[in-house]
Amino acid sequence: MNILIADDDAACRKMISHYLKKKGYNIFEASNGIETFTTIIDHPINIAVIDWVLPGMDGIDVCRKIREKHKTGYVFIIMLTAKEEKKDLIEGFEAGVDEYIMKPVNLQELIARIKVGTRIVRLERKLIEKQRELTGNNEMKNKFIGIVAHDLRNPVISIRGFSELLLKDSNTFNEEQNEFLNIIYSTSRNMLAMINDLLDISRIESGNMQLSPKKGSLNKLILERIQLIKLQADKKHISIHKELSLIPEIAFDAHRLGQAIDNLISNAIKFAPMGSSVYLSLMQDDNIVKFSVTDEGPGIPREEQHLLFSEFHRLSIRPTGGETSTGLGLAIAKKIIEAHNGRIKFETQEGLGSTFSLILPIA
């Protein structure tokens, strides 16, 4: 364990250093604020025992700079001080001090504080190692998902395409055979949607989602997406009401933003009761554009709302028309909107429906 003793009083510094060396610690020394800061930055210091009053830069300023600049590992800071007023101690804690020892230094108390710091530093190391391990596992997961989804995509596209061709020749087959073909077509289409979602989340999580923003009409994009989803609404006799203010052209990736808009509208239709309504609105407020989708569905239970934008989580509420869901749509939409420097928010009330909004900057 590497310990820095920083004190302009040479006798005090030498006494503490000598005592800690006998206890088996590796000791560094500093006599002023600048030297203290550079020693911590340049060496793997685990615990720093710093006098509040140092020439050049006092201990509190050193502490602030360490917390701002030092990112490679946590330094446990013990401040030596004669100050006892609460406001002074609070100032130190706010600057990032972990422990205090009043001067003159009691060496037994110091070693006890150092043992506390040692435990915290070791726990912090374990957390960093675990974080690195989890990051590696996540990268491996994304790579595996990407490979599997990519390899599955082409055969599923073929199955969907051939079944669609056969359905166009439905007179060739009897009623039972046509029913089976419809099942094959419907299942392969759902599987393809799932595979595309898996590929998207794999690309996004791996940092490989590339946006190609171009200036365009958000109004036009939304109307196009409504047209594509209208068949889904008609099957459930759901009315789509729109109130779209004319918005000046802004820069966006039409494919990706269209995907996020699709997700919000199709989710509203998916969970809305038969014969209900879905309301779409587009408005400008100063430097932002807000697109909202409101449904008359069951709303989202309070205890499940924190899972909304998580990957692979399905909520207890079920689609009203037997539709399928991968549990990835909202996670993908959120990341797409954030990649556009925007955000996604929701309001919901159990039994009365939900409103999801995409908020984008105009600039």
C-alpha positions as CSV (number, residue, x, y, z in Angstrom):
1,M,0.0,0.0,0.0
2,N,1.5,3.3,-1.1
3,I,1.1,6.2,1.3
4,L,1.9,9.9,0.8
5,I,2.8,12.0,3.8
6,A,2.4,15.7,2.9
7,D,3.4,18.2,5.6
8,D,5.7,21.3,5.5
9,D,6.8,20.5,9.1
10,A,9.8,18.2,8.3
11,A,10.0,16.8,11.9
12,C,6.3,15.8,11.8
13,R,6.6,14.4,8.3
14,K,9.7,12.3,9.2
15,M,8.1,11.0,12.4
16,I,5.0,9.8,10.6
17,S,7.0,8.3,7.7
18,H,9.3,6.4,10.0
19,Y,6.4,5.0,12.0
20,L,4.5,3.8,8.9
21,K,7.6,2.3,7.3
22,K,8.1,0.2,10.4
23,K,4.5,-1.0,9.8
24,G,5.4,-2.2,6.3
25,Y,4.0,0.7,4.2
26,N,5.7,2.1,1.1
27,I,6.1,5.9,1.9
28,F,6.3,9.0,-0.3
29,E,6.8,12.5,1.0
30,A,5.9,16.0,0.0
31,S,6.5,19.4,1.6
32,N,4.2,21.7,-0.3
33,G,0.9,21.7,-2.2
34,I,2.3,21.5,-5.7
35,E,4.6,18.6,-4.8
36,T,1.7,16.8,-3.1
37,F,-0.5,17.1,-6.2
38,T,2.2,16.1,-8.7
39,T,3.3,13.1,-6.5
40,I,-0.3,11.8,-6.5
41,I,-0.7,12.3,-10.3
42,D,2.7,10.7,-11.1
43,H,2.7,7.8,-8.7
44,P,0.3,5.0,-7.7
45,I,-0.7,6.6,-4.3
46,N,-3.4,4.7,-2.5
47,I,-3.7,6.8,0.7
48,A,-2.7,10.5,1.1
49,V,-2.1,12.0,4.6
50,I,-2.2,15.7,3.9
51,D,-1.8,18.7,6.2
52,W,-4.5,21.4,5.7
53,V,-1.9,24.2,5.8
54,L,0.6,23.7,3.0
55,P,2.7,26.3,1.2
56,G,1.8,27.1,-2.4
57,M,-1.5,25.4,-2.4
58,D,-3.4,24.4,0.8
59,G,-4.6,20.9,1.5
60,I,-8.2,21.6,0.6
61,D,-7.2,23.0,-2.8
62,V,-5.0,19.9,-3.4
63,C,-7.9,17.7,-2.5
64,R,-10.3,19.4,-4.9
65,K,-7.7,19.2,-7.8
66,I,-7.1,15.5,-7.1
67,R,-10.9,14.7,-7.2
68,E,-11.2,16.7,-10.5
69,K,-8.1,15.4,-12.3
70,H,-7.2,12.0,-10.9
71,K,-9.2,9.3,-12.7
72,T,-7.0,6.2,-12.6
73,G,-7.9,5.0,-9.1
74,Y,-9.4,6.2,-5.9
75,V,-7.0,8.0,-3.4
76,F,-8.2,7.8,0.2
77,I,-7.5,11.3,1.7
78,I,-6.8,11.8,5.4
79,M,-6.6,15.5,6.3
80,L,-4.4,16.7,9.2
81,T,-5.8,19.8,10.8
82,A,-6.1,21.8,14.0
83,K,-9.5,23.2,12.8
84,E,-12.4,21.9,14.8
85,E,-15.3,24.2,13.6
86,K,-18.1,22.3,11.8
87,K,-18.1,24.7,8.8
88,D,-14.4,23.9,8.2
89,L,-14.9,20.2,8.4
90,I,-17.9,20.4,6.0
91,E,-15.8,22.4,3.6
92,G,-13.2,19.6,3.6
93,F,-15.8,16.9,3.1
94,E,-17.3,18.8,0.2
95,A,-13.8,19.1,-1.3
96,G,-13.4,15.3,-1.2
97,V,-11.7,14.6,2.2
98,D,-12.4,11.1,3.5
99,E,-11.2,11.3,7.1
100,Y,-9.8,13.9,9.6
101,I,-7.1,13.6,12.3
102,M,-6.6,16.5,14.7
103,K,-3.1,17.8,15.3
104,P,-0.9,16.9,17.1
105,V,-1.1,13.5,15.4
106,N,-1.9,10.4,17.5
107,L,0.0,7.7,15.7
108,Q,-2.3,4.9,16.9
109,E,-5.4,6.8,15.6
110,L,-3.6,7.4,12.3
111,I,-2.9,3.7,11.8
112,A,-6.5,3.0,12.6
113,R,-7.7,5.5,9.9
114,I,-5.2,4.1,7.4
115,K,-6.6,0.6,8.0
116,V,-10.1,2.0,7.2
117,G,-8.7,3.6,4.0
118,T,-6.9,0.3,3.0
119,R,-10.2,-1.6,3.2
120,I,-12.0,1.1,1.0
121,V,-9.1,1.2,-1.5
122,R,-9.2,-2.6,-1.8
123,L,-13.0,-2.6,-2.3
124,E,-12.6,0.1,-4.9
125,R,-10.1,-2.1,-6.8
126,K,-12.4,-5.1,-6.7
127,L,-15.2,-2.9,-8.1
128,I,-13.0,-1.7,-10.9
129,E,-12.0,-5.3,-11.7
130,K,-15.6,-6.5,-11.6
131,Q,-16.6,-3.5,-13.9
132,R,-13.9,-4.5,-16.4
133,E,-15.1,-8.1,-16.2
134,L,-18.7,-7.1,-16.8
135,T,-17.7,-4.8,-19.7
136,G,-15.8,-7.7,-21.3
137,N,-18.8,-10.0,-20.8
138,N,-21.1,-7.4,-22.3
139,E,-18.9,-6.9,-25.4
140,M,-18.8,-10.7,-25.8
141,K,-22.6,-10.9,-25.5
142,N,-23.1,-8.2,-28.1
143,K,-20.6,-9.9,-30.5
144,F,-22.4,-13.3,-30.1
145,I,-25.9,-11.7,-30.6
146,G,-24.6,-9.9,-33.7
147,I,-23.2,-13.1,-35.2
148,V,-26.2,-15.3,-34.4
149,A,-28.7,-12.7,-35.6
150,H,-26.8,-12.0,-38.8
151,D,-26.6,-15.7,-39.7
152,L,-30.3,-16.2,-39.0
153,R,-31.5,-13.2,-40.9
154,N,-31.0,-14.5,-44.5
155,P,-32.7,-17.9,-44.1
156,V,-35.7,-16.2,-42.3
157,I,-36.0,-13.6,-45.1
158,S,-36.1,-16.5,-47.6
159,I,-38.8,-18.3,-45.6
160,R,-40.9,-15.1,-45.4
161,G,-40.4,-14.4,-49.1
162,F,-41.3,-17.9,-50.3
163,S,-44.3,-18.2,-48.0
164,E,-45.5,-14.8,-49.3
165,L,-45.1,-16.0,-52.9
166,L,-47.1,-19.1,-52.2
167,L,-49.9,-17.1,-50.5
168,K,-50.3,-15.1,-53.7
169,D,-51.1,-18.4,-55.4
170,S,-53.6,-19.4,-52.7
171,N,-56.0,-20.9,-55.3
172,T,-53.5,-23.8,-55.7
173,F,-53.9,-24.9,-52.1
174,N,-56.8,-26.1,-50.0
175,E,-58.0,-24.2,-46.9
176,E,-55.9,-26.0,-44.4
177,Q,-52.7,-25.6,-46.5
178,N,-53.4,-21.8,-46.8
179,E,-53.8,-21.6,-43.1
180,F,-50.5,-23.3,-42.5
181,L,-48.9,-20.9,-45.1
182,N,-50.3,-17.9,-43.2
183,I,-48.8,-19.2,-40.0
184,I,-45.4,-19.7,-41.6
185,Y,-45.5,-16.2,-43.1
186,S,-46.7,-14.5,-39.9
187,T,-44.1,-16.4,-37.8
188,S,-41.2,-15.6,-40.1
189,R,-42.2,-12.0,-40.2
190,N,-42.2,-11.8,-36.4
191,M,-38.9,-13.6,-36.3
192,L,-37.4,-11.2,-38.8
193,A,-38.5,-8.2,-36.7
194,M,-36.9,-9.8,-33.6
195,I,-33.7,-10.5,-35.5
196,N,-33.5,-6.9,-36.7
197,D,-34.0,-5.7,-33.2
198,L,-31.2,-7.9,-32.0
199,L,-28.9,-6.7,-34.7
200,D,-29.8,-3.1,-33.9
201,I,-29.1,-3.5,-30.1
202,S,-25.9,-5.3,-30.9
203,R,-24.7,-2.4,-33.2
204,I,-25.8,0.3,-30.7
205,E,-24.2,-1.4,-27.7
206,S,-21.0,-2.0,-29.6
207,G,-20.8,1.7,-30.6
208,N,-21.3,0.8,-34.3
209,M,-24.6,2.7,-34.9
210,Q,-23.7,5.4,-37.5
211,L,-26.1,8.3,-38.0
212,S,-26.4,10.0,-41.4
213,P,-28.2,13.2,-40.5
214,K,-29.6,15.4,-43.4
215,K,-32.0,18.3,-43.3
216,G,-35.5,17.2,-43.9
217,S,-39.2,17.6,-42.9
218,L,-40.2,15.9,-39.7
219,N,-43.8,16.4,-40.7
220,K,-43.3,14.4,-43.9
221,L,-41.4,11.6,-42.0
222,I,-44.2,11.2,-39.4
223,L,-46.9,11.1,-42.1
224,E,-45.0,8.4,-44.0
225,R,-44.6,6.3,-40.8
226,I,-48.3,6.7,-40.0
227,Q,-49.2,5.4,-43.5
228,L,-47.0,2.4,-43.0
229,I,-48.6,1.6,-39.6
230,K,-52.2,2.4,-40.5
231,L,-52.9,-1.2,-41.5
232,Q,-51.9,-2.4,-38.0
233,A,-54.4,0.2,-36.5
234,D,-57.2,-0.7,-38.9
235,K,-57.1,-4.4,-38.0
236,K,-57.9,-3.4,-34.4
237,H,-60.4,-0.6,-35.4
238,I,-58.1,2.0,-33.7
239,S,-58.5,5.6,-34.9
240,I,-55.3,7.7,-35.3
241,H,-55.9,11.4,-34.6
242,K,-53.0,13.7,-35.5
243,E,-52.3,17.3,-34.7
244,L,-49.0,18.1,-36.4
245,S,-47.8,21.7,-36.3
246,L,-45.6,22.7,-39.3
247,I,-42.0,22.4,-38.1
248,P,-39.0,24.0,-40.0
249,E,-36.6,21.5,-41.5
250,I,-34.1,20.1,-39.1
251,A,-31.2,17.6,-39.4
252,F,-31.9,14.0,-38.6
253,D,-31.2,10.4,-39.8
254,A,-34.5,9.6,-41.5
255,H,-34.0,5.8,-41.2
256,R,-33.1,5.8,-37.5
257,L,-35.6,8.4,-36.4
258,G,-38.3,6.7,-38.4
259,Q,-37.5,3.6,-36.5
260,A,-38.0,5.4,-33.2
261,I,-41.3,7.0,-34.4
262,D,-42.5,3.6,-35.6
263,N,-41.8,2.1,-32.2
264,L,-43.8,4.6,-30.3
265,I,-46.8,4.5,-32.6
266,S,-46.8,0.7,-33.0
267,N,-46.5,0.3,-29.2
268,A,-49.5,2.6,-28.7
269,I,-51.5,0.5,-31.2
270,K,-50.2,-2.8,-29.7
271,F,-51.4,-2.0,-26.2
272,A,-54.5,0.1,-27.0
273,P,-57.9,-1.6,-26.6
274,M,-59.9,-2.6,-29.8
275,G,-61.9,0.4,-31.1
276,S,-60.0,3.0,-29.1
277,S,-58.0,6.0,-30.2
278,V,-54.3,7.0,-30.5
279,Y,-53.4,10.7,-30.5
280,L,-50.3,12.0,-32.2
281,S,-49.0,15.6,-31.8
282,L,-46.0,17.5,-33.1
283,M,-45.1,20.9,-31.8
284,Q,-42.2,23.4,-31.5
285,D,-41.3,25.0,-28.2
286,D,-38.4,27.5,-28.5
287,N,-35.4,25.5,-29.6
288,I,-36.9,22.0,-29.3
289,V,-39.3,19.9,-31.2
290,K,-41.7,17.5,-29.4
291,F,-43.4,14.5,-30.9
292,S,-45.9,12.8,-28.6
293,V,-48.0,9.6,-28.9
294,T,-50.9,9.1,-26.5
295,D,-52.9,5.9,-26.1
296,E,-56.0,4.8,-24.2
297,G,-54.3,1.6,-23.0
298,P,-53.9,0.1,-19.5
299,G,-51.0,2.4,-18.5
300,I,-47.8,1.1,-16.9
301,P,-47.7,-0.2,-13.3
302,R,-45.6,2.0,-11.1
303,E,-43.4,-0.8,-9.9
304,E,-42.5,-1.7,-13.5
305,Q,-41.8,1.8,-14.9
306,H,-38.1,1.7,-14.2
307,L,-37.8,-1.3,-16.6
308,L,-39.4,0.5,-19.5
309,F,-36.1,1.3,-21.4
310,S,-34.2,-1.8,-20.3
311,E,-33.2,-4.5,-22.7
312,F,-35.0,-7.8,-22.8
313,H,-37.6,-6.9,-20.2
314,R,-41.2,-7.6,-20.8
315,L,-43.8,-5.9,-18.6
316,S,-46.9,-7.5,-17.1
317,I,-49.2,-5.6,-19.5
318,R,-49.9,-7.6,-22.6
319,P,-50.7,-6.5,-26.2
320,T,-54.5,-6.5,-26.8
321,G,-54.4,-8.2,-30.2
322,G,-52.0,-11.0,-29.5
323,E,-49.0,-9.1,-31.0
324,T,-45.5,-10.2,-30.2
325,S,-42.7,-8.1,-28.6
326,T,-38.9,-8.5,-28.2
327,G,-38.7,-6.2,-25.3
328,L,-36.1,-4.2,-27.2
329,G,-38.1,-1.5,-29.0
330,L,-38.1,1.2,-26.4
331,A,-34.4,0.6,-25.5
332,I,-33.5,1.0,-29.2
333,A,-35.7,4.1,-29.6
334,K,-34.1,5.8,-26.5
335,K,-30.6,5.2,-27.8
336,I,-31.5,6.6,-31.3
337,I,-33.0,9.7,-29.7
338,E,-30.0,10.2,-27.5
339,A,-27.7,9.8,-30.5
340,H,-29.7,12.8,-32.0
341,N,-28.8,14.8,-28.8
342,G,-32.5,14.4,-27.7
343,R,-34.3,12.6,-25.0
344,I,-37.4,10.4,-24.6
345,K,-39.9,10.9,-21.7
346,F,-43.2,9.3,-20.7
347,E,-46.3,10.0,-18.6
348,T,-48.6,7.2,-17.6
349,Q,-51.6,6.5,-15.3
350,E,-52.8,3.0,-14.7
351,G,-56.1,2.3,-16.4
352,L,-56.0,5.6,-18.3
353,G,-53.2,5.2,-20.8
354,S,-49.7,6.5,-21.5
355,T,-48.0,9.3,-23.4
356,F,-44.5,8.9,-24.9
357,S,-42.6,11.9,-26.2
358,L,-39.5,12.3,-28.4
359,I,-37.8,15.6,-27.7
360,L,-35.2,16.8,-30.2
361,P,-33.2,20.0,-30.5
362,I,-33.8,22.2,-33.6
363,A,-30.2,23.1,-33.9
